[in-house]
Amino acid sequence: MDEKLIKKMQKLLLKIPEGKVTSYKEIAKQLRVHPRFAGRIVGSNPDGDTYPCYRVVYSNGRVGGFGGNVPEKIRRLKKDGIEIKNGKISKKFFFYF
């Protein structure tokens, strides 16, 4: 994985405020890559505690994955004050760069 892209992704993750999420699509726009590739980059985040990759979800509000531990992602999102109803997050919680 390209180290420069990982560093850029980590800087973007730090900009997402607590209580907000962004989408893989939004990350992809900032990195100028395909959203699926953005998902791979976010998924390669080596430090999820410092760089809150759990705050990245699908553009339709679906929670998506978190290293195979979706319940942990949901727990962290709820701890941030994000409401999840029927497996989705309302657009009011979305952050755009």
Secondary structure, 3 states (H helix, E strand, C coil): CCHHHHHHHHHHHHHCCCCCEEEHHHHHHHHCCCHHHHHHHHHCCCCCCCCCHHHEECCCCECCCCCCCHHHHHHHHHHCCCCEECCEECHHHECCC
